[in-house]
């Protein structure tokens, strides 16, 4: 839907409108219940917070207007008076604690922020001294809430709460890093960042405590339960953050309701919002809001999928799990109702926006300048050919589209990945119900070996599904290599035996491993000049001085590994992947065995080889085959080659 622009009557500033998502659909289509102790707890909790935190009259009015008791009352509608009070006190605490990192002294001081986090978390440690209000008011409130929580919470719940609080505090520290370093992040990073920094998970632990839910620790290791928690968190991330409110004077919090707060963010120049993240990818405002709506739809679908996969643990646990699932929804729906009730983002227009789903935005020069699409900046972008959905590739200024598309490592990686993603269409595929898609590639750095030879590329791929889930995609592209297991045997021992077999290893500097003498199997990068076997033969000669015909090389990996087309439908190489979590490198391993005169064995020990003019300072080392597993234990190639050799030999697939 296009953005409508109009001049309002009465000489108001020009305004434009966006249609926002339906915030009360699907699993959110119910009215929250209010805890019956709300009216009693509200004045008592606010009076105590004002007194302990030393707030002036103006701040006291703001706290009352924010009405954290109302939020807590929707989170824990069945909690008793004490439980409601504990949750309310915690919300008062986190409002001011969080504010230090949003707009206070800690927002751009990572060291001070870390010190505050450590001191706060330490108050939950067993044996930690009781903190007084005069010593540190915020830590006093936090520790007091913890003591109250401890009285009822099981050891397992206490453990999970402490872990969630640590994750939240880690998120705050990451926020400080983002602000202090002016970092730019993508959609998947943004969502990962928000999950921890808005404290949804410790809020869920508080709801569990206040609602009297009793669940054993092991159920929280179940994937379906983990998904339900994440979905509740993501809905809260996008719809609402309960720890920022418009009552803050000059607030520029980085964690708000990303849809409803967008208008406020524009006025304040705040860009830590999912709509801003999408806009920086070149989307219009309405397109960005529509993208967020798609995320909501995916989350709703994911909720029902998680429910369908939830196991049964028996009547008692299942009953408690139903209460827990309600708690997850209470948190999200309470946040939304609280936003409209307090007028924190939309003021008097809240009810109109809720009914029409049309939100007015100011038309400002700052807005028009700040969000030009990437094509208007110095960044070069293009759409990846044959991509569906369209995948935008953003380049650095030292590489062109043609150079990237012709880079062998990139060509191999992208074609293999696209083929693997296509396999999700198979009904038997694990991701069939929520397939992942390649949506964006950001090239972050390039390393050129020469003016015409591209060596390495660092990039980040955004791979997500419609539920908002993502797959890590930070990649170091370098292409394939080859490794060689060279076995020598004196010719005076019986043939076809394993007696006195020796392996040639290399000792050379490896600066990435911080070593000047790393012991490893001979290996080298592949080029485009020929076959894998040809590349192996070339590397053998360069690193050892030994000439070996291609026909004398045995491909251990091809013998040992089945073709992935026959098992998963993917087109992975018949090779080992030594660092698949961050690098595309694949290494086929070859075997060459040679019988030599005994008196020549010593010629290999300590021999200096390698293309020394290219920085290869290689010294050869001869070790017994039976000792290869420990002599080359730091080298994954050596360990893999040894395992392949032993396995294939035992199966009779190679001759000894």
C-alpha positions as CSV (number, residue, x, y, z in Angstrom):
1,X,0.0,0.0,0.0
2,X,1.4,3.4,-1.0
3,X,2.0,6.1,1.6
4,X,-0.8,8.7,1.6
5,X,0.2,12.3,2.1
6,X,-2.1,15.1,3.0
7,X,-2.1,18.6,4.4
8,X,-4.2,18.6,7.6
9,X,-6.8,21.3,8.2
10,X,-5.8,24.3,10.3
11,X,-2.3,24.8,8.9
12,X,-0.7,21.7,10.5
13,X,2.5,20.2,9.2
14,X,2.2,17.9,6.2
15,X,1.5,14.3,7.4
16,X,1.6,10.9,5.7
17,X,0.1,7.7,6.8
18,X,1.2,4.1,7.1
19,X,-1.1,1.1,7.6
20,X,0.1,-0.8,10.7
21,X,-0.3,-4.5,11.4
22,X,-3.3,-5.8,13.2
23,X,-2.0,-6.1,16.7
24,X,-4.9,-8.2,18.1
25,X,-5.0,-11.0,15.6
26,X,-4.5,-14.8,16.0
27,X,-2.9,-15.7,19.3
28,X,-3.3,-12.1,20.5
29,X,-7.0,-11.9,19.9
30,X,-8.1,-11.9,23.5
31,X,-8.6,-9.2,26.2
32,X,-6.3,-9.4,29.2
33,X,-7.6,-10.0,32.7
34,X,-6.5,-7.6,35.4
35,X,-5.2,-8.8,38.8
36,X,-7.8,-8.1,41.5
37,X,-5.1,-6.6,43.8
38,X,-4.2,-3.9,41.3
39,X,-5.9,-0.9,43.1
40,X,-4.3,-1.8,46.4
41,X,-0.8,-2.5,45.2
42,X,-0.5,0.5,42.8
43,X,-0.3,3.4,45.4
44,X,1.7,1.3,47.9
45,X,4.3,0.3,45.2
46,X,4.6,3.7,43.8
47,X,5.0,5.4,47.2
48,X,7.8,2.9,48.1
49,X,9.6,3.4,44.7
50,X,9.5,7.2,45.1
51,X,10.8,7.0,48.6
52,X,13.6,4.4,48.1
53,X,14.8,5.9,44.7
54,X,14.6,9.4,46.0
55,X,12.4,10.7,43.2
56,X,11.2,14.3,43.2
57,X,7.5,15.3,42.8
58,X,7.8,15.6,39.0
59,X,9.3,12.1,38.7
60,X,6.7,10.7,41.0
61,X,3.9,12.0,38.7
62,X,5.6,10.4,35.8
63,X,5.9,7.0,37.6
64,X,2.2,7.1,38.5
65,X,1.3,8.0,34.9
66,X,3.5,5.1,33.6
67,X,1.5,2.8,35.8
68,X,3.8,-0.2,35.9
69,X,1.3,-1.9,38.3
70,X,-1.3,-2.0,35.5
71,X,1.3,-3.7,33.3
72,X,2.2,-6.2,36.0
73,X,-1.5,-6.8,36.7
74,X,-2.1,-8.0,33.1
75,X,1.1,-10.1,33.2
76,X,0.0,-12.0,36.4
77,X,-3.8,-11.8,36.6
78,X,-3.9,-14.8,39.0
79,X,-1.0,-13.8,41.3
80,X,-1.6,-12.9,44.9
81,X,-1.0,-9.5,46.4
82,X,2.6,-10.2,47.3
83,X,3.5,-11.6,43.9
84,X,1.9,-8.6,42.1
85,X,3.9,-6.3,44.3
86,X,7.2,-8.2,43.6
87,X,6.6,-7.9,39.8
88,X,5.7,-4.2,40.1
89,X,8.8,-3.5,42.2
90,X,10.9,-5.2,39.6
91,X,9.4,-3.2,36.8
92,X,10.1,0.0,38.7
93,X,13.7,-1.2,39.1
94,X,14.3,-2.1,35.5
95,X,12.8,1.1,34.2
96,X,15.5,3.2,36.0
97,X,18.3,0.6,35.7
98,X,17.7,0.3,32.0
99,X,17.6,4.1,31.6
100,X,21.3,4.3,32.6
101,X,22.2,2.4,29.5
102,X,19.7,4.2,27.2
103,X,20.4,7.8,27.9
104,X,22.3,8.0,31.2
105,X,26.0,8.0,32.0
106,X,26.5,4.4,30.9
107,X,25.1,4.7,27.4
108,X,28.5,5.3,25.7
109,X,30.9,4.1,28.4
110,X,31.4,0.3,28.0
111,X,33.8,-0.1,30.9
112,X,31.5,1.6,33.4
113,X,28.5,-0.2,32.0
114,X,30.3,-3.6,32.5
115,X,31.2,-2.7,36.1
116,X,27.6,-1.7,36.9
117,X,26.3,-5.0,35.4
118,X,28.7,-7.1,37.3
119,X,28.0,-5.4,40.6
120,X,24.2,-5.7,40.1
121,X,24.3,-9.4,39.2
122,X,26.6,-10.1,42.1
123,X,23.8,-9.1,44.5
124,X,22.2,-12.5,43.7
125,X,25.2,-14.5,44.7
126,X,24.9,-16.6,47.9
127,X,26.6,-14.8,50.8
128,X,26.6,-11.4,49.1
129,X,26.1,-8.7,51.7
130,X,22.7,-7.0,52.0
131,X,22.8,-3.8,50.0
132,X,21.3,-0.7,51.7
133,X,19.1,1.9,50.0
134,X,21.6,4.6,51.0
135,X,24.5,2.6,49.6
136,X,22.9,2.1,46.1
137,X,19.2,2.5,45.7
138,X,18.8,0.5,42.5
139,X,20.8,-2.5,43.7
140,X,18.9,-2.4,46.9
141,X,15.5,-2.7,45.0
142,X,16.9,-5.4,42.8
143,X,18.3,-7.5,45.6
144,X,15.2,-7.0,47.7
145,X,13.1,-8.3,44.8
146,X,15.4,-11.2,44.4
147,X,15.0,-12.1,48.1
148,X,11.2,-12.1,47.7
149,X,11.5,-14.2,44.5
150,X,13.7,-16.7,46.3
151,X,11.1,-17.4,49.0
152,X,8.8,-19.1,46.5
153,X,10.8,-20.0,43.4
154,X,12.2,-23.5,43.0
155,X,16.0,-23.9,42.7
156,X,15.5,-24.6,39.0
157,X,13.5,-21.4,38.5
158,X,16.0,-19.4,40.4
159,X,18.8,-20.8,38.2
160,X,16.9,-19.9,35.0
161,X,16.1,-16.4,36.3
162,X,19.7,-15.7,37.1
163,X,20.7,-17.0,33.6
164,X,18.1,-14.8,32.0
165,X,19.2,-11.8,33.9
166,X,22.8,-12.4,32.8
167,X,21.7,-12.6,29.2
168,X,19.7,-9.4,29.6
169,X,22.7,-7.6,31.0
170,X,24.9,-9.0,28.3
171,X,22.4,-7.5,25.8
172,X,22.7,-4.1,27.5
173,X,26.4,-4.2,27.2
174,X,26.1,-5.1,23.5
175,X,23.8,-2.1,23.2
176,X,26.4,0.1,24.6
177,X,28.9,-1.2,22.1
178,X,26.5,-0.6,19.3
179,X,25.9,3.0,20.4
180,X,29.6,3.8,21.2
181,X,30.9,2.3,18.0
182,X,28.0,3.5,15.8
183,X,27.6,0.0,14.4
184,X,25.1,-0.9,11.8
185,X,23.3,-4.3,12.0
186,X,21.0,-6.3,9.8
187,X,17.5,-7.8,10.5
188,X,18.7,-11.1,12.0
189,X,21.4,-9.4,14.2
190,X,18.8,-6.8,15.3
191,X,16.3,-9.5,16.4
192,X,19.0,-11.5,18.2
193,X,20.2,-8.3,19.9
194,X,16.7,-7.4,21.0
195,X,15.8,-10.8,22.4
196,X,18.3,-10.3,25.1
197,X,18.3,-6.6,25.6
198,X,14.6,-6.1,26.4
199,X,14.5,-8.6,29.3
200,X,11.6,-10.7,28.1
201,X,13.1,-13.9,29.4
202,X,13.5,-12.8,33.0
203,X,10.0,-11.3,32.7
204,X,8.7,-14.8,31.8
205,X,10.5,-16.2,34.8
206,X,8.8,-13.6,37.0
207,X,5.4,-14.5,35.5
208,X,6.1,-18.2,36.2
209,X,6.9,-17.3,39.8
210,X,3.9,-15.0,40.4
211,X,1.4,-17.3,38.7
212,X,2.5,-20.2,40.8
213,X,3.6,-22.3,37.8
214,X,5.7,-25.4,38.7
215,X,7.6,-26.9,35.9
216,X,10.7,-29.2,36.1
217,X,13.9,-27.9,34.6
218,X,14.1,-30.5,31.8
219,X,11.0,-29.2,30.0
220,X,12.8,-26.0,29.1
221,X,15.3,-27.9,27.1
222,X,12.6,-29.1,24.8
223,X,12.8,-27.4,21.4
224,X,9.1,-26.7,21.2
225,X,9.2,-24.9,24.6
226,X,12.2,-23.0,23.5
227,X,10.4,-21.9,20.4
228,X,7.3,-20.7,22.4
229,X,9.6,-18.6,24.6
230,X,11.4,-17.1,21.5
231,X,8.1,-16.4,19.8
232,X,6.8,-14.6,22.9
233,X,10.0,-12.7,23.0
234,X,9.9,-11.7,19.3
235,X,6.3,-10.5,19.5
236,X,7.3,-8.4,22.4
237,X,10.4,-7.2,20.6
238,X,8.3,-6.0,17.6
239,X,5.1,-4.9,19.3
240,X,6.3,-3.7,22.6
241,X,9.1,-3.2,25.0
242,X,7.8,-2.8,28.5
243,X,11.0,-1.1,29.7
244,X,10.7,2.1,27.8
245,X,8.0,4.7,28.2
246,X,7.1,8.1,26.8
247,X,7.1,9.5,30.3
248,X,10.9,9.7,30.2
249,X,11.9,13.3,29.6
250,X,13.7,13.5,26.3
251,X,13.8,9.7,26.0
252,X,15.8,8.3,23.2
253,X,15.6,4.7,24.3
254,X,16.8,2.1,21.8
255,X,14.2,-0.4,22.8
256,X,10.6,0.5,22.1
257,X,7.5,-0.8,20.4
258,X,8.9,-0.8,16.9
259,X,5.6,-0.2,15.1
260,X,3.9,2.2,17.5
261,X,7.1,4.0,18.5
262,X,8.2,4.7,14.9
263,X,6.5,8.1,14.9
264,X,8.2,9.1,18.2
265,X,11.6,7.7,16.9
266,X,11.4,10.0,13.8
267,X,10.9,13.0,16.0
268,X,13.8,12.1,18.3
269,X,16.2,10.8,15.5
270,X,16.3,7.3,17.1
271,X,17.2,4.6,14.6
272,X,17.3,1.5,16.7
273,X,14.0,0.2,15.3
274,X,13.2,-2.8,13.0
275,X,11.5,-0.4,10.6
276,X,14.6,1.7,10.3
277,X,16.6,-1.5,9.7
278,X,14.4,-2.4,6.8
279,X,14.4,1.1,5.5
280,X,18.2,1.1,5.3
281,X,17.8,-1.8,3.0
282,X,16.0,0.4,0.5
283,X,12.4,-0.2,1.5
284,X,9.8,2.5,1.7
285,X,8.1,3.1,5.0
286,X,5.0,1.1,4.1
287,X,7.1,-1.7,2.6
288,X,9.1,-1.8,5.9
289,X,5.9,-2.0,8.0
290,X,4.5,-4.7,5.7
291,X,7.8,-6.6,6.2
292,X,7.2,-6.4,9.9
293,X,3.6,-7.6,9.5
294,X,5.0,-10.7,7.6
295,X,7.3,-11.4,10.5
296,X,4.2,-11.3,12.8
297,X,2.4,-13.8,10.6
298,X,5.4,-16.0,10.6
299,X,5.5,-15.9,14.4
300,X,1.8,-16.7,14.8
301,X,2.3,-19.7,12.5
302,X,5.4,-20.7,14.4
303,X,3.4,-20.7,17.6
304,X,0.9,-23.2,16.3
305,X,3.7,-25.3,14.9
306,X,5.5,-25.4,18.2
307,X,2.2,-26.4,19.9
308,X,1.9,-29.3,17.5
309,X,5.4,-30.5,18.4
310,X,4.9,-30.1,22.1
311,X,5.2,-33.6,23.8
312,X,3.1,-34.8,26.7
313,X,4.8,-35.2,30.0
314,X,1.7,-36.4,31.9
315,X,-1.3,-34.7,33.4
316,X,0.4,-32.7,36.1
317,X,3.2,-31.2,34.0
318,X,0.9,-30.7,31.0
319,X,-1.5,-28.7,33.2
320,X,1.3,-26.5,34.3
321,X,2.6,-26.1,30.8
322,X,-0.8,-24.8,29.7
323,X,-0.6,-22.2,32.4
324,X,3.0,-21.3,31.2
325,X,1.9,-20.9,27.6
326,X,-0.9,-18.5,28.8
327,X,1.8,-16.6,30.7
328,X,3.8,-16.2,27.4
329,X,0.7,-14.6,25.8
330,X,-0.2,-12.5,28.9
331,X,3.2,-10.8,28.6
332,X,2.8,-9.8,25.0
333,X,-0.9,-8.8,25.1
334,X,-0.3,-6.9,28.4
335,X,2.4,-4.9,26.8
336,X,0.2,-3.8,23.9
337,X,-2.8,-2.8,26.0
338,X,-0.5,-1.0,28.4
339,X,0.9,1.1,25.5
340,X,-2.5,2.2,24.3
341,X,-3.7,2.8,27.9
342,X,-0.8,5.1,28.9
343,X,-0.7,6.9,25.5
344,X,3.0,6.4,25.6
345,X,3.4,6.7,21.8
346,X,0.2,7.9,20.2
347,X,-1.3,10.2,22.9
348,X,-5.0,10.9,22.4
349,X,-4.9,9.2,18.9
350,X,-4.4,5.8,20.3
351,X,-8.0,4.5,20.1
352,X,-8.4,5.9,16.5
353,X,-5.1,4.2,15.4
354,X,-6.2,1.0,17.0
355,X,-9.5,0.9,15.2
356,X,-8.4,2.2,11.7
357,X,-4.8,0.8,11.8
358,X,-3.7,4.0,10.1
359,X,-0.9,5.9,11.8
360,X,0.0,9.5,10.9
361,X,3.7,10.4,10.6
362,X,5.2,13.8,10.2
363,X,6.8,14.8,6.9
364,X,10.2,16.2,7.8
365,X,13.3,17.1,6.0
366,X,15.3,14.9,8.4
367,X,13.1,12.0,7.4
368,X,13.6,12.5,3.7
369,X,17.4,12.8,4.0
370,X,18.0,10.1,6.5
371,X,16.5,7.2,4.6
372,X,17.6,7.4,1.0
373,X,17.9,3.9,-0.3
374,X,21.4,2.3,-0.5
375,X,21.6,3.1,-4.3
376,X,21.7,6.8,-3.4
377,X,24.8,6.3,-1.3
378,X,28.3,5.3,-2.1
379,X,27.4,1.6,-1.6
380,X,27.1,-0.5,-4.8
381,X,24.3,-3.0,-4.8
382,X,22.8,-5.5,-7.3
383,X,20.2,-8.2,-7.3
384,X,21.7,-11.7,-7.4
385,X,20.9,-13.3,-10.8
386,X,18.3,-16.1,-10.6
387,X,17.5,-15.5,-7.0
388,X,14.0,-16.2,-5.6
389,X,13.1,-14.3,-3.5
390,X,15.3,-11.5,-4.9
391,X,18.5,-11.3,-3.0
392,X,20.3,-8.0,-2.7
393,X,24.1,-8.0,-2.8
394,X,25.8,-5.0,-1.2
395,X,29.5,-4.6,-2.3
396,X,32.4,-2.8,-0.8
397,X,34.1,-0.1,-2.9
398,X,37.1,-2.4,-3.9
399,X,35.1,-5.0,-5.8
400,X,32.6,-5.0,-8.7
401,X,29.6,-7.1,-9.5
402,X,31.5,-8.9,-12.3
403,X,34.5,-9.6,-10.1
404,X,32.4,-11.1,-7.4
405,X,30.3,-13.2,-9.7
406,X,33.4,-14.5,-11.5
407,X,35.2,-15.4,-8.2
408,X,35.4,-19.2,-8.2
409,X,34.8,-19.5,-4.4
410,X,31.7,-17.4,-4.6
411,X,30.4,-19.2,-7.7
412,X,30.8,-22.6,-6.0
413,X,29.4,-21.4,-2.7
414,X,26.3,-19.6,-4.1
415,X,25.3,-22.4,-6.5
416,X,25.7,-25.1,-3.8
417,X,23.7,-23.0,-1.3
418,X,20.9,-22.3,-3.7
419,X,20.7,-26.0,-4.5
420,X,20.6,-26.9,-0.8
421,X,17.8,-24.3,-0.1
422,X,15.8,-25.8,-3.0
423,X,15.8,-29.2,-1.3
424,X,13.4,-27.7,1.4
425,X,10.6,-28.2,-1.1
426,X,10.8,-31.9,-0.4
427,X,8.1,-32.9,2.1
428,X,10.6,-35.0,4.0
429,X,13.0,-32.1,4.5
430,X,13.4,-31.0,8.1
431,X,12.6,-27.4,7.1
432,X,9.8,-28.1,4.8
433,X,7.1,-26.4,7.0
434,X,9.2,-23.2,7.4
435,X,11.8,-23.1,4.6
436,X,14.7,-20.7,4.9
437,X,15.5,-18.2,2.1
438,X,18.6,-16.3,1.1
439,X,17.5,-12.6,1.3
440,X,20.6,-10.5,1.4
441,X,24.4,-10.7,1.1
442,X,26.7,-8.0,2.5
443,X,30.3,-8.1,1.2
444,X,32.3,-6.8,4.2
445,X,36.0,-7.1,3.0
446,X,38.1,-8.3,0.2
447,X,41.8,-9.5,0.1
448,X,43.4,-9.2,-3.3
449,X,46.5,-11.3,-4.0
450,X,47.4,-9.1,-6.9
451,X,45.7,-6.4,-9.1
452,X,43.8,-9.1,-11.0
453,X,43.7,-12.1,-8.6
454,X,41.0,-12.0,-5.8
455,X,42.1,-14.1,-2.8
456,X,39.6,-14.0,0.0
457,X,36.2,-12.4,0.6
458,X,34.5,-11.9,3.9
459,X,30.7,-11.6,3.6
460,X,27.5,-12.0,5.6
461,X,24.5,-13.8,4.3
462,X,21.0,-13.2,5.6
463,X,19.1,-16.5,5.6
464,X,15.8,-16.4,7.4
465,X,12.4,-18.1,7.3
466,X,9.0,-16.5,7.5
467,X,8.8,-17.2,11.2
468,X,11.7,-14.7,11.8
469,X,14.2,-17.5,12.6
470,X,17.6,-17.1,11.1
471,X,20.7,-19.2,10.3
472,X,24.1,-17.8,11.1
473,X,25.7,-16.6,7.9
474,X,29.1,-14.9,8.6
475,X,31.4,-16.5,6.0
476,X,35.0,-16.3,5.0
477,X,35.2,-17.3,1.3
478,X,38.5,-18.8,0.2
479,X,37.5,-21.8,-1.9
480,X,38.9,-25.3,-1.9
481,X,42.3,-26.8,-0.9
482,X,43.9,-30.2,-1.2
483,X,45.7,-32.2,1.4
484,X,48.1,-35.1,0.7
485,X,48.9,-38.1,2.8
486,X,52.4,-39.2,1.6
487,X,53.5,-42.5,3.0
488,X,57.1,-43.8,2.5
489,X,58.2,-47.4,3.3
490,X,61.7,-48.9,3.1
491,X,61.9,-51.3,0.2
492,X,63.6,-53.9,2.3
493,X,60.5,-54.7,4.3
494,X,57.8,-57.2,3.0
495,X,55.4,-55.6,0.6
496,X,51.7,-55.2,1.4
497,X,52.3,-54.8,5.1
498,X,52.0,-51.9,7.5
499,X,55.6,-52.4,8.8
500,X,57.8,-49.2,9.1
501,X,55.5,-46.8,7.3
502,X,56.4,-43.1,7.6
503,X,54.5,-40.0,6.8
504,X,55.9,-36.7,5.4
505,X,54.6,-33.7,7.4
506,X,55.5,-30.0,6.9
507,X,56.6,-27.6,9.6
508,X,55.9,-23.9,8.7
509,X,54.8,-20.6,10.1
510,X,51.0,-20.1,10.3
511,X,50.3,-16.6,11.5
512,X,46.5,-17.0,11.7
513,X,47.2,-19.8,14.2
514,X,49.8,-17.6,16.0
515,X,52.5,-20.2,15.3
516,X,55.9,-20.1,13.6
517,X,56.2,-23.9,13.5
518,X,52.9,-25.6,13.0
519,X,53.1,-29.3,12.1
520,X,50.6,-30.4,9.4
521,X,49.9,-32.5,6.3
522,X,51.2,-31.0,3.0
523,X,48.4,-29.0,1.5
524,X,47.6,-26.0,-0.7
525,X,44.9,-23.9,-2.2
526,X,43.2,-25.1,-5.4
527,X,43.3,-22.9,-8.5
528,X,41.2,-23.1,-11.7
529,X,43.9,-24.8,-13.8
530,X,42.9,-28.4,-13.6
531,X,41.6,-31.4,-11.5
532,X,41.8,-31.9,-7.8
533,X,44.3,-34.6,-8.4
534,X,46.3,-32.3,-10.6
535,X,46.3,-29.7,-7.8
536,X,47.4,-32.3,-5.3
537,X,50.3,-33.4,-7.6
538,X,51.4,-29.7,-8.0
539,X,51.3,-29.1,-4.2
540,X,53.3,-32.3,-3.5
541,X,56.0,-31.1,-5.8
542,X,56.0,-27.6,-4.4
543,X,56.1,-28.6,-0.8
544,X,58.2,-31.8,-0.8
545,X,60.0,-31.7,-4.1
546,X,58.5,-35.1,-5.0
547,X,57.0,-35.6,-8.5
548,X,53.9,-37.8,-8.5
549,X,51.8,-38.6,-11.5
550,X,48.1,-37.8,-11.1
551,X,47.3,-41.5,-11.8
552,X,49.3,-42.6,-8.7
553,X,47.1,-40.5,-6.4
554,X,44.2,-42.1,-4.5
555,X,41.3,-39.8,-3.5
556,X,40.6,-40.9,0.0
557,X,37.6,-38.6,0.5
558,X,35.9,-39.8,-2.7
559,X,36.3,-43.4,-1.6
560,X,35.0,-42.8,1.9
561,X,32.3,-40.2,1.5
562,X,29.0,-40.9,-0.3
563,X,27.8,-38.3,-2.7
564,X,25.4,-36.0,-0.9
565,X,23.0,-36.1,-3.9
566,X,22.3,-39.7,-2.9
567,X,21.5,-38.9,0.7
568,X,20.3,-35.3,1.2
569,X,19.9,-34.1,-2.4
570,X,22.6,-31.5,-1.7
571,X,25.7,-31.1,-3.9
572,X,28.5,-30.8,-1.3
573,X,31.9,-31.8,-2.4
574,X,33.4,-35.2,-1.6
575,X,35.8,-33.5,0.7
576,X,36.2,-32.6,4.4
577,X,35.0,-29.1,5.6
578,X,37.4,-28.2,8.4
579,X,35.6,-25.1,9.6
580,X,32.0,-25.2,8.3
581,X,30.7,-22.8,10.9
582,X,32.5,-19.9,9.3
583,X,34.4,-20.8,6.2
584,X,33.5,-22.4,2.8
585,X,36.9,-24.2,2.5
586,X,36.6,-27.9,1.4
587,X,39.6,-30.2,1.3
588,X,39.7,-33.5,-0.7
589,X,42.4,-35.7,0.7
590,X,44.7,-37.7,-1.5
591,X,47.0,-40.7,-0.7
592,X,50.3,-41.6,-2.3
593,X,52.4,-44.5,-1.1
594,X,55.9,-45.1,-2.3
595,X,58.6,-47.6,-1.4
596,X,62.1,-46.1,-1.2
597,X,65.6,-47.2,-0.3
598,X,66.1,-47.1,3.4
599,X,69.2,-44.9,3.2
600,X,67.2,-42.2,1.5
601,X,64.6,-41.8,4.3
602,X,66.8,-39.4,6.2
603,X,66.9,-37.1,3.2
604,X,63.4,-36.1,3.9
605,X,63.9,-35.2,7.5
606,X,64.6,-31.5,7.9
607,X,64.5,-30.8,4.2
608,X,63.8,-27.1,3.3
609,X,61.1,-26.7,0.6
610,X,58.3,-24.5,-0.5
611,X,58.0,-21.4,-2.7
612,X,60.2,-19.5,-0.3
613,X,60.1,-16.3,-2.5
614,X,56.3,-16.4,-1.8
615,X,56.7,-16.6,2.0
616,X,56.5,-20.4,2.2
617,X,59.2,-21.4,4.7
618,X,58.6,-25.1,4.9
619,X,60.7,-27.7,6.7
620,X,59.8,-31.4,6.2
621,X,59.4,-33.8,9.1
622,X,59.2,-37.6,8.9
623,X,57.0,-39.4,11.5
624,X,55.9,-43.0,11.9
625,X,52.4,-43.6,10.5
626,X,51.3,-45.1,13.8
627,X,52.2,-41.8,15.5
628,X,50.5,-39.5,13.0
629,X,47.4,-39.1,15.2
630,X,49.5,-37.4,17.8
631,X,52.3,-35.9,15.8
632,X,49.8,-34.1,13.6
633,X,47.1,-33.7,16.2
634,X,46.7,-30.0,15.8
635,X,46.0,-30.3,12.1
636,X,42.5,-31.4,11.1
637,X,43.7,-32.6,7.7
638,X,46.2,-35.0,9.3
639,X,43.6,-36.4,11.6
640,X,41.0,-36.8,8.9
641,X,43.5,-38.4,6.5
642,X,44.7,-40.8,9.1
643,X,41.0,-41.8,9.9
644,X,40.2,-42.2,6.2
645,X,43.3,-44.3,5.6
646,X,42.6,-46.6,8.6
647,X,39.0,-47.0,7.8
648,X,39.4,-47.7,4.1
649,X,42.3,-50.1,4.8
650,X,40.2,-52.1,7.2
651,X,37.3,-52.2,4.6
652,X,39.8,-53.4,1.9
653,X,39.2,-50.4,-0.3
654,X,42.8,-49.5,-0.6
655,X,45.9,-51.7,-0.9
656,X,48.6,-51.5,1.8
